[in-house]
């Protein structure tokens, strides 16, 4: 048997898929924010969720 090859398993895999619908204006603002901060849309949305959860504490 040969050893397993490929990428190692992630410690905290992101295996949940969420779909969100935005209007054009909000999407444009999100894209601009992502470009200015050099992050992906998914990462920006994750950060937004974290902010909402922290605000609740």
CHARMM-style PDB file with segment names, atoms N, HN, CA, C and O in Angstrom:
ATOM      1  N   UNK     1       0.834  -1.191   0.000  1.00  0.00      PROA
ATOM      2  CA  UNK     1       0.000   0.000   0.000  1.00  0.00      PROA
ATOM      3  C   UNK     1       0.875   1.249   0.000  1.00  0.00      PROA
ATOM      4  O   UNK     1       1.841   1.340   0.758  1.00  0.00      PROA
ATOM      5  N   UNK     2       0.535   2.193  -0.840  1.00  0.00      PROA
ATOM      6  HN  UNK     2      -0.249   2.118  -1.456  1.00  0.00      PROA
ATOM      7  CA  UNK     2       1.264   3.458  -0.846  1.00  0.00      PROA
ATOM      8  C   UNK     2       0.605   4.425   0.138  1.00  0.00      PROA
ATOM      9  O   UNK     2      -0.589   4.306   0.413  1.00  0.00      PROA
ATOM     10  N   UNK     3       1.369   5.381   0.672  1.00  0.00      PROA
ATOM     11  HN  UNK     3       2.339   5.478   0.449  1.00  0.00      PROA
ATOM     12  CA  UNK     3       0.783   6.339   1.618  1.00  0.00      PROA
ATOM     13  C   UNK     3      -0.243   7.227   0.916  1.00  0.00      PROA
ATOM     14  O   UNK     3      -0.189   7.417  -0.299  1.00  0.00      PROA
ATOM     15  N   UNK     4      -1.165   7.759   1.686  1.00  0.00      PROA
ATOM     16  HN  UNK     4      -1.209   7.604   2.673  1.00  0.00      PROA
ATOM     17  CA  UNK     4      -2.179   8.657   1.123  1.00  0.00      PROA
ATOM     18  C   UNK     4      -1.520   9.919   0.611  1.00  0.00      PROA
ATOM     19  O   UNK     4      -0.596  10.448   1.229  1.00  0.00      PROA
ATOM     20  N   UNK     5      -1.997  10.392  -0.514  1.00  0.00      PROA
ATOM     21  HN  UNK     5      -2.748   9.962  -1.016  1.00  0.00      PROA
ATOM     22  CA  UNK     5      -1.475  11.628  -1.072  1.00  0.00      PROA
ATOM     23  C   UNK     5      -2.599  12.641  -1.168  1.00  0.00      PROA
ATOM     24  O   UNK     5      -3.776  12.301  -1.049  1.00  0.00      PROA
ATOM     25  N   UNK     6      -2.219  13.893  -1.385  1.00  0.00      PROA
ATOM     26  HN  UNK     6      -1.262  14.169  -1.482  1.00  0.00      PROA
ATOM     27  CA  UNK     6      -3.221  14.948  -1.507  1.00  0.00      PROA
ATOM     28  C   UNK     6      -3.142  15.912  -0.350  1.00  0.00      PROA
ATOM     29  O   UNK     6      -2.254  15.828   0.498  1.00  0.00      PROA
ATOM     30  N   UNK     7      -4.077  16.818  -0.334  1.00  0.00      PROA
ATOM     31  HN  UNK     7      -4.798  16.886  -1.024  1.00  0.00      PROA
ATOM     32  CA  UNK     7      -4.105  17.826   0.730  1.00  0.00      PROA
ATOM     33  C   UNK     7      -4.521  17.198   2.046  1.00  0.00      PROA
ATOM     34  O   UNK     7      -5.358  16.295   2.068  1.00  0.00      PROA
ATOM     35  N   UNK     8      -3.940  17.669   3.149  1.00  0.00      PROA
ATOM     36  HN  UNK     8      -3.260  18.402   3.131  1.00  0.00      PROA
ATOM     37  CA  UNK     8      -4.381  17.165   4.455  1.00  0.00      PROA
ATOM     38  C   UNK     8      -5.790  17.679   4.773  1.00  0.00      PROA
ATOM     39  O   UNK     8      -6.214  18.722   4.275  1.00  0.00      PROA
ATOM     40  N   UNK     9      -6.484  16.945   5.590  1.00  0.00      PROA
ATOM     41  HN  UNK     9      -6.140  16.097   5.995  1.00  0.00      PROA
ATOM     42  CA  UNK     9      -7.835  17.351   5.998  1.00  0.00      PROA
ATOM     43  C   UNK     9      -7.781  18.651   6.780  1.00  0.00      PROA
ATOM     44  O   UNK     9      -6.879  18.853   7.593  1.00  0.00      PROA
ATOM     45  N   UNK    10      -8.747  19.536   6.539  1.00  0.00      PROA
ATOM     46  HN  UNK    10      -9.480  19.371   5.879  1.00  0.00      PROA
ATOM     47  CA  UNK    10      -8.823  20.812   7.246  1.00  0.00      PROA
ATOM     48  C   UNK    10      -9.251  20.568   8.687  1.00  0.00      PROA
ATOM     49  O   UNK    10     -10.018  19.649   8.973  1.00  0.00      PROA
ATOM     50  N   UNK    11      -8.747  21.400   9.586  1.00  0.00      PROA
ATOM     51  HN  UNK    11      -8.124  22.147   9.354  1.00  0.00      PROA
ATOM     52  CA  UNK    11      -9.083  21.266  10.995  1.00  0.00      PROA
ATOM     53  C   UNK    11     -10.552  21.624  11.243  1.00  0.00      PROA
ATOM     54  O   UNK    11     -11.235  20.973  12.033  1.00  0.00      PROA
ATOM     55  N   UNK    12     -11.022  22.663  10.559  1.00  0.00      PROA
ATOM     56  HN  UNK    12     -10.466  23.192   9.917  1.00  0.00      PROA
ATOM     57  CA  UNK    12     -12.406  23.118  10.688  1.00  0.00      PROA
ATOM     58  C   UNK    12     -12.966  23.325   9.277  1.00  0.00      PROA
ATOM     59  O   UNK    12     -13.018  24.457   8.796  1.00  0.00      PROA
ATOM     60  N   UNK    13     -13.382  22.249   8.613  1.00  0.00      PROA
ATOM     61  HN  UNK    13     -13.340  21.330   9.003  1.00  0.00      PROA
ATOM     62  CA  UNK    13     -13.814  22.379   7.216  1.00  0.00      PROA
ATOM     63  C   UNK    13     -15.072  23.229   7.077  1.00  0.00      PROA
ATOM     64  O   UNK    13     -15.956  23.200   7.933  1.00  0.00      PROA
ATOM     65  N   UNK    14     -15.135  23.977   5.999  1.00  0.00      PROA
ATOM     66  HN  UNK    14     -14.416  24.001   5.303  1.00  0.00      PROA
ATOM     67  CA  UNK    14     -16.304  24.808   5.698  1.00  0.00      PROA
ATOM     68  C   UNK    14     -17.176  24.021   4.723  1.00  0.00      PROA
ATOM     69  O   UNK    14     -17.109  24.220   3.510  1.00  0.00      PROA
ATOM     70  N   UNK    15     -17.988  23.131   5.270  1.00  0.00      PROA
ATOM     71  HN  UNK    15     -18.043  22.969   6.255  1.00  0.00      PROA
ATOM     72  CA  UNK    15     -18.767  22.241   4.426  1.00  0.00      PROA
ATOM     73  C   UNK    15     -20.260  22.569   4.398  1.00  0.00      PROA
ATOM     74  O   UNK    15     -21.051  21.792   3.863  1.00  0.00      PROA
ATOM     75  N   UNK    16     -20.648  23.694   4.961  1.00  0.00      PROA
ATOM     76  HN  UNK    16     -20.006  24.325   5.396  1.00  0.00      PROA
ATOM     77  CA  UNK    16     -22.039  24.130   4.932  1.00  0.00      PROA
ATOM     78  C   UNK    16     -22.175  25.209   3.860  1.00  0.00      PROA
ATOM     79  O   UNK    16     -21.431  26.190   3.863  1.00  0.00      PROA
ATOM     80  N   UNK    17     -23.117  25.028   2.951  1.00  0.00      PROA
ATOM     81  HN  UNK    17     -23.722  24.231   2.948  1.00  0.00      PROA
ATOM     82  CA  UNK    17     -23.338  25.967   1.857  1.00  0.00      PROA
ATOM     83  C   UNK    17     -24.591  26.780   2.152  1.00  0.00      PROA
ATOM     84  O   UNK    17     -25.650  26.214   2.426  1.00  0.00      PROA
ATOM     85  N   UNK    18     -24.477  28.111   2.097  1.00  0.00      PROA
ATOM     86  HN  UNK    18     -23.617  28.571   1.874  1.00  0.00      PROA
ATOM     87  CA  UNK    18     -25.599  29.005   2.374  1.00  0.00      PROA
ATOM     88  C   UNK    18     -25.826  29.877   1.154  1.00  0.00      PROA
ATOM     89  O   UNK    18     -24.875  30.410   0.582  1.00  0.00      PROA
ATOM     90  N   UNK    19     -27.077  30.024   0.754  1.00  0.00      PROA
ATOM     91  HN  UNK    19     -27.849  29.590   1.219  1.00  0.00      PROA
ATOM     92  CA  UNK    19     -27.403  30.872  -0.391  1.00  0.00      PROA
ATOM     93  C   UNK    19     -28.136  32.106   0.120  1.00  0.00      PROA
ATOM     94  O   UNK    19     -29.059  32.009   0.929  1.00  0.00      PROA
ATOM     95  N   UNK    20     -27.709  33.263  -0.366  1.00  0.00      PROA
ATOM     96  HN  UNK    20     -26.960  33.341  -1.023  1.00  0.00      PROA
ATOM     97  CA  UNK    20     -28.311  34.529   0.039  1.00  0.00      PROA
ATOM     98  C   UNK    20     -28.614  35.341  -1.215  1.00  0.00      PROA
ATOM     99  O   UNK    20     -27.825  35.347  -2.160  1.00  0.00      PROA
ATOM    100  N   UNK    21     -29.738  36.016  -1.225  1.00  0.00      PROA
ATOM    101  HN  UNK    21     -30.379  36.011  -0.457  1.00  0.00      PROA
ATOM    102  CA  UNK    21     -30.096  36.862  -2.365  1.00  0.00      PROA
ATOM    103  C   UNK    21     -29.925  38.323  -1.951  1.00  0.00      PROA
ATOM    104  O   UNK    21     -30.447  38.747  -0.920  1.00  0.00      PROA
ATOM    105  N   UNK    22     -29.184  39.096  -2.768  1.00  0.00      PROA
ATOM    106  HN  UNK    22     -28.760  38.752  -3.606  1.00  0.00      PROA
ATOM    107  CA  UNK    22     -28.951  40.514  -2.538  1.00  0.00      PROA
ATOM    108  C   UNK    22     -29.540  41.306  -3.681  1.00  0.00      PROA
ATOM    109  O   UNK    22     -29.641  40.808  -4.802  1.00  0.00      PROA
ATOM    110  N   UNK    23     -29.932  42.546  -3.403  1.00  0.00      PROA
ATOM    111  HN  UNK    23     -29.851  42.950  -2.492  1.00  0.00      PROA
ATOM    112  CA  UNK    23     -30.272  43.423  -4.516  1.00  0.00      PROA
ATOM    113  C   UNK    23     -28.970  43.968  -5.098  1.00  0.00      PROA
ATOM    114  O   UNK    23     -27.913  43.845  -4.480  1.00  0.00      PROA
ATOM    115  N   UNK    24     -29.044  44.560  -6.264  1.00  0.00      PROA
ATOM    116  HN  UNK    24     -29.903  44.661  -6.766  1.00  0.00      PROA
ATOM    117  CA  UNK    24     -27.844  44.999  -6.977  1.00  0.00      PROA
ATOM    118  C   UNK    24     -27.029  46.011  -6.168  1.00  0.00      PROA
ATOM    119  O   UNK    24     -25.800  45.952  -6.150  1.00  0.00      PROA
ATOM    120  N   UNK    25     -27.719  46.935  -5.503  1.00  0.00      PROA
ATOM    121  HN  UNK    25     -28.717  46.983  -5.517  1.00  0.00      PROA
ATOM    122  CA  UNK    25     -27.016  47.973  -4.734  1.00  0.00      PROA
ATOM    123  C   UNK    25     -26.188  47.363  -3.596  1.00  0.00      PROA
ATOM    124  O   UNK    25     -25.027  47.728  -3.409  1.00  0.00      PROA
ATOM    125  N   UNK    26     -26.776  46.449  -2.848  1.00  0.00      PROA
ATOM    126  HN  UNK    26     -27.719  46.152  -3.000  1.00  0.00      PROA
ATOM    127  CA  UNK    26     -26.051  45.816  -1.747  1.00  0.00      PROA
ATOM    128  C   UNK    26     -24.890  44.973  -2.269  1.00  0.00      PROA
ATOM    129  O   UNK    26     -23.810  44.970  -1.679  1.00  0.00      PROA
ATOM    130  N   UNK    27     -25.107  44.266  -3.361  1.00  0.00      PROA
ATOM    131  HN  UNK    27     -25.985  44.268  -3.840  1.00  0.00      PROA
ATOM    132  CA  UNK    27     -24.039  43.461  -3.942  1.00  0.00      PROA
ATOM    133  C   UNK    27     -22.877  44.342  -4.402  1.00  0.00      PROA
ATOM    134  O   UNK    27     -21.713  43.998  -4.194  1.00  0.00      PROA
ATOM    135  N   UNK    28     -23.193  45.481  -5.028  1.00  0.00      PROA
ATOM    136  HN  UNK    28     -24.138  45.761  -5.197  1.00  0.00      PROA
ATOM    137  CA  UNK    28     -22.137  46.401  -5.470  1.00  0.00      PROA
ATOM    138  C   UNK    28     -21.332  46.923  -4.289  1.00  0.00      PROA
ATOM    139  O   UNK    28     -20.109  47.037  -4.370  1.00  0.00      PROA
ATOM    140  N   UNK    29     -22.021  47.244  -3.181  1.00  0.00      PROA
ATOM    141  HN  UNK    29     -23.015  47.151  -3.116  1.00  0.00      PROA
ATOM    142  CA  UNK    29     -21.328  47.709  -1.978  1.00  0.00      PROA
ATOM    143  C   UNK    29     -20.437  46.614  -1.411  1.00  0.00      PROA
ATOM    144  O   UNK    29     -19.313  46.880  -0.985  1.00  0.00      PROA
ATOM    145  N   UNK    30     -20.936  45.390  -1.407  1.00  0.00      PROA
ATOM    146  HN  UNK    30     -21.849  45.175  -1.754  1.00  0.00      PROA
ATOM    147  CA  UNK    30     -20.156  44.259  -0.903  1.00  0.00      PROA
ATOM    148  C   UNK    30     -18.914  44.034  -1.762  1.00  0.00      PROA
ATOM    149  O   UNK    30     -17.820  43.836  -1.233  1.00  0.00      PROA
ATOM    150  N   UNK    31     -19.078  44.062  -3.079  1.00  0.00      PROA
ATOM    151  HN  UNK    31     -19.967  44.223  -3.509  1.00  0.00      PROA
ATOM    152  CA  UNK    31     -17.936  43.863  -3.975  1.00  0.00      PROA
ATOM    153  C   UNK    31     -16.891  44.953  -3.798  1.00  0.00      PROA
ATOM    154  O   UNK    31     -15.691  44.679  -3.817  1.00  0.00      PROA
ATOM    155  N   UNK    32     -17.344  46.182  -3.627  1.00  0.00      PROA
ATOM    156  HN  UNK    32     -18.319  46.405  -3.612  1.00  0.00      PROA
ATOM    157  CA  UNK    32     -16.414  47.299  -3.420  1.00  0.00      PROA
ATOM    158  C   UNK    32     -15.648  47.104  -2.108  1.00  0.00      PROA
ATOM    159  O   UNK    32     -14.432  47.293  -2.067  1.00  0.00      PROA
ATOM    160  N   UNK    33     -16.352  46.728  -1.040  1.00  0.00      PROA
ATOM    161  HN  UNK    33     -17.339  46.574  -1.074  1.00  0.00      PROA
ATOM    162  CA  UNK    33     -15.714  46.478   0.246  1.00  0.00      PROA
ATOM    163  C   UNK    33     -14.665  45.371   0.122  1.00  0.00      PROA
ATOM    164  O   UNK    33     -13.553  45.495   0.636  1.00  0.00      PROA
ATOM    165  N   UNK    34     -15.033  44.296  -0.563  1.00  0.00      PROA
ATOM    166  HN  UNK    34     -15.936  44.195  -0.980  1.00  0.00      PROA
ATOM    167  CA  UNK    34     -14.118  43.162  -0.723  1.00  0.00      PROA
ATOM    168  C   UNK    34     -12.873  43.562  -1.502  1.00  0.00      PROA
ATOM    169  O   UNK    34     -11.763  43.158  -1.154  1.00  0.00      PROA
ATOM    170  N   UNK    35     -13.052  44.344  -2.541  1.00  0.00      PROA
ATOM    171  HN  UNK    35     -13.953  44.672  -2.824  1.00  0.00      PROA
ATOM    172  CA  UNK    35     -11.912  44.790  -3.343  1.00  0.00      PROA
ATOM    173  C   UNK    35     -10.986  45.683  -2.519  1.00  0.00      PROA
ATOM    174  O   UNK    35      -9.765  45.539  -2.578  1.00  0.00      PROA
ATOM    175  N   UNK    36     -11.568  46.605  -1.751  1.00  0.00      PROA
ATOM    176  HN  UNK    36     -12.560  46.722  -1.703  1.00  0.00      PROA
ATOM    177  CA  UNK    36     -10.775  47.532  -0.939  1.00  0.00      PROA
ATOM    178  C   UNK    36     -10.014  46.804   0.170  1.00  0.00      PROA
ATOM    179  O   UNK    36      -8.920  47.219   0.553  1.00  0.00      PROA
ATOM    180  N   UNK    37     -10.597  45.716   0.686  1.00  0.00      PROA
ATOM    181  HN  UNK    37     -11.485  45.378   0.375  1.00  0.00      PROA
ATOM    182  CA  UNK    37     -10.000  44.992   1.809  1.00  0.00      PROA
ATOM    183  C   UNK    37      -9.330  43.684   1.398  1.00  0.00      PROA
ATOM    184  O   UNK    37      -8.846  42.927   2.239  1.00  0.00      PROA
ATOM    185  N   UNK    38      -9.312  43.434   0.092  1.00  0.00      PROA
ATOM    186  HN  UNK    38      -9.705  44.049  -0.591  1.00  0.00      PROA
ATOM    187  CA  UNK    38      -8.644  42.258  -0.464  1.00  0.00      PROA
ATOM    188  C   UNK    38      -9.102  40.954   0.202  1.00  0.00      PROA
ATOM    189  O   UNK    38      -8.287  40.132   0.622  1.00  0.00      PROA
ATOM    190  N   UNK    39     -10.429  40.788   0.286  1.00  0.00      PROA
ATOM    191  HN  UNK    39     -11.091  41.455  -0.056  1.00  0.00      PROA
ATOM    192  CA  UNK    39     -11.008  39.558   0.828  1.00  0.00      PROA
ATOM    193  C   UNK    39     -12.085  39.060  -0.126  1.00  0.00      PROA
ATOM    194  O   UNK    39     -12.543  39.801  -0.997  1.00  0.00      PROA
ATOM    195  N   UNK    40     -12.483  37.816   0.039  1.00  0.00      PROA
ATOM    196  HN  UNK    40     -12.111  37.215   0.746  1.00  0.00      PROA
ATOM    197  CA  UNK    40     -13.544  37.251  -0.787  1.00  0.00      PROA
ATOM    198  C   UNK    40     -14.904  37.656  -0.233  1.00  0.00      PROA
ATOM    199  O   UNK    40     -15.024  38.096   0.910  1.00  0.00      PROA
ATOM    200  N   UNK    41     -15.923  37.497  -1.068  1.00  0.00      PROA
ATOM    201  HN  UNK    41     -15.826  37.139  -1.997  1.00  0.00      PROA
ATOM    202  CA  UNK    41     -17.282  37.787  -0.610  1.00  0.00      PROA
ATOM    203  C   UNK    41     -17.655  36.870   0.555  1.00  0.00      PROA
ATOM    204  O   UNK    41     -18.265  37.311   1.529  1.00  0.00      PROA
ATOM    205  N   UNK    42     -17.289  35.603   0.450  1.00  0.00      PROA
ATOM    206  HN  UNK    42     -16.794  35.245  -0.341  1.00  0.00      PROA
ATOM    207  CA  UNK    42     -17.614  34.655   1.518  1.00  0.00      PROA
ATOM    208  C   UNK    42     -16.973  35.078   2.835  1.00  0.00      PROA
ATOM    209  O   UNK    42     -17.612  35.020   3.885  1.00  0.00      PROA
ATOM    210  N   UNK    43     -15.710  35.504   2.782  1.00  0.00      PROA
ATOM    211  HN  UNK    43     -15.191  35.552   1.929  1.00  0.00      PROA
ATOM    212  CA  UNK    43     -15.031  35.931   4.004  1.00  0.00      PROA
ATOM    213  C   UNK    43     -15.685  37.175   4.587  1.00  0.00      PROA
ATOM    214  O   UNK    43     -15.815  37.285   5.806  1.00  0.00      PROA
ATOM    215  N   UNK    44     -16.101  38.117   3.739  1.00  0.00      PROA
ATOM    216  HN  UNK    44     -15.995  38.027   2.748  1.00  0.00      PROA
ATOM    217  CA  UNK    44     -16.777  39.330   4.217  1.00  0.00      PROA
ATOM    218  C   UNK    44     -18.089  38.971   4.915  1.00  0.00      PROA
ATOM    219  O   UNK    44     -18.420  39.547   5.951  1.00  0.00      PROA
ATOM    220  N   UNK    45     -18.825  38.029   4.355  1.00  0.00      PROA
ATOM    221  HN  UNK    45     -18.556  37.561   3.514  1.00  0.00      PROA
ATOM    222  CA  UNK    45     -20.095  37.614   4.962  1.00  0.00      PROA
ATOM    223  C   UNK    45     -19.837  36.911   6.286  1.00  0.00      PROA
ATOM    224  O   UNK    45     -20.567  37.125   7.254  1.00  0.00      PROA
ATOM    225  N   UNK    46     -18.791  36.060   6.339  1.00  0.00      PROA
ATOM    226  HN  UNK    46     -18.198  35.886   5.552  1.00  0.00      PROA
ATOM    227  CA  UNK    46     -18.435  35.404   7.618  1.00  0.00      PROA
ATOM    228  C   UNK    46     -18.108  36.448   8.677  1.00  0.00      PROA
ATOM    229  O   UNK    46     -18.555  36.340   9.819  1.00  0.00      PROA
ATOM    230  N   UNK    47     -17.327  37.459   8.301  1.00  0.00      PROA
ATOM    231  HN  UNK    47     -16.963  37.547   7.374  1.00  0.00      PROA
ATOM    232  CA  UNK    47     -16.976  38.518   9.252  1.00  0.00      PROA
ATOM    233  C   UNK    47     -18.220  39.251   9.729  1.00  0.00      PROA
ATOM    234  O   UNK    47     -18.317  39.607  10.903  1.00  0.00      PROA
ATOM    235  N   UNK    48     -19.180  39.481   8.823  1.00  0.00      PROA
ATOM    236  HN  UNK    48     -19.101  39.191   7.869  1.00  0.00      PROA
ATOM    237  CA  UNK    48     -20.434  40.136   9.202  1.00  0.00      PROA
ATOM    238  C   UNK    48     -21.219  39.318  10.209  1.00  0.00      PROA
ATOM    239  O   UNK    48     -21.774  39.874  11.157  1.00  0.00      PROA
ATOM    240  N   UNK    49     -21.275  38.021  10.021  1.00  0.00      PROA
ATOM    241  HN  UNK    49     -20.824  37.570   9.251  1.00  0.00      PROA
ATOM    242  CA  UNK    49     -21.981  37.146  10.962  1.00  0.00      PROA
ATOM    243  C   UNK    49     -21.295  37.185  12.319  1.00  0.00      PROA
ATOM    244  O   UNK    49     -21.960  37.248  13.353  1.00  0.00      PROA
ATOM    245  N   UNK    50     -19.955  37.146  12.319  1.00  0.00      PROA
ATOM    246  HN  UNK    50     -19.415  37.095  11.479  1.00  0.00      PROA
ATOM    247  CA  UNK    50     -19.217  37.229  13.592  1.00  0.00      PROA
ATOM    248  C   UNK    50     -19.511  38.548  14.297  1.00  0.00      PROA
ATOM    249  O   UNK    50     -19.679  38.566  15.517  1.00  0.00      PROA
ATOM    250  N   UNK    51     -19.577  39.648  13.555  1.00  0.00      PROA
ATOM    251  HN  UNK    51     -19.441  39.633  12.564  1.00  0.00      PROA
ATOM    252  CA  UNK    51     -19.897  40.946  14.162  1.00  0.00      PROA
ATOM    253  C   UNK    51     -21.286  40.937  14.796  1.00  0.00      PROA
ATOM    254  O   UNK    51     -21.467  41.451  15.900  1.00  0.00      PROA
ATOM    255  N   UNK    52     -22.259  40.361  14.110  1.00  0.00      PROA
ATOM    256  HN  UNK    52     -22.113  39.943  13.213  1.00  0.00      PROA
ATOM    257  CA  UNK    52     -23.622  40.280  14.653  1.00  0.00      PROA
ATOM    258  C   UNK    52     -23.653  39.454  15.941  1.00  0.00      PROA
ATOM    259  O   UNK    52     -24.326  39.823  16.903  1.00  0.00      PROA
ATOM    260  N   UNK    53     -22.929  38.350  15.955  1.00  0.00      PROA
ATOM    261  HN  UNK    53     -22.381  38.051  15.173  1.00  0.00      PROA
ATOM    262  CA  UNK    53     -22.913  37.489  17.146  1.00  0.00      PROA
ATOM    263  C   UNK    53     -22.203  38.155  18.315  1.00  0.00      PROA
ATOM    264  O   UNK    53     -22.634  38.010  19.459  1.00  0.00      PROA
ATOM    265  N   UNK    54     -21.124  38.883  18.049  1.00  0.00      PROA
ATOM    266  HN  UNK    54     -20.774  39.001  17.120  1.00  0.00      PROA
ATOM    267  CA  UNK    54     -20.400  39.606  19.103  1.00  0.00      PROA
ATOM    268  C   UNK    54     -21.254  40.740  19.664  1.00  0.00      PROA
ATOM    269  O   UNK    54     -21.240  40.994  20.869  1.00  0.00      PROA
ATOM    270  N   UNK    55     -21.990  41.415  18.798  1.00  0.00      PROA
ATOM    271  HN  UNK    55     -22.001  41.208  17.819  1.00  0.00      PROA
ATOM    272  CA  UNK    55     -22.850  42.538  19.208  1.00  0.00      PROA
ATOM    273  C   UNK    55     -23.922  42.068  20.190  1.00  0.00      PROA
ATOM    274  O   UNK    55     -24.319  42.812  21.087  1.00  0.00      PROA
ATOM    275  N   UNK    56     -24.384  40.842  20.019  1.00  0.00      PROA
ATOM    276  HN  UNK    56     -24.062  40.237  19.290  1.00  0.00      PROA
ATOM    277  CA  UNK    56     -25.447  40.306  20.854  1.00  0.00      PROA
ATOM    278  C   UNK    56     -24.991  40.038  22.282  1.00  0.00      PROA
ATOM    279  O   UNK    56     -25.821  40.041  23.191  1.00  0.00      PROA
ATOM    280  N   UNK    57     -23.696  39.807  22.510  1.00  0.00      PROA
ATOM    281  HN  UNK    57     -23.022  39.806  21.772  1.00  0.00      PROA
ATOM    282  CA  UNK    57     -23.177  39.484  23.845  1.00  0.00      PROA
ATOM    283  C   UNK    57     -23.287  40.612  24.822  1.00  0.00      PROA
ATOM    284  OT1 UNK    57     -22.887  40.468  25.978  1.00  0.00      PROA
TER     285      UNK     57
END
